[in-house]
């Protein structure tokens, strides 16, 4: 199962403080759907942020495959003004 890591912000806001999960998913789109089912409302926030797979930020990750031994990090969008 892939290791999924949410930022502390996402963990606090949506997952009761939990930030690490082991999930059996095939690609990023499937992963986001799975997390949104677990934590309603998180999917939209995850889509707006950055995603890194195995320590590489992926610019357009939605169909990127996720291997069983992968680590996937979700980072919130950077806000500025």
Secondary structure, DSSP 8 states (H G I E B T S, - for coil): -EEEEE-HHHHHHHSTT--EEEE--SBHHHHHHHHHHHSTTHHHHHHHSEEEETTEE-TT-TT-B--TT-EEEEE------
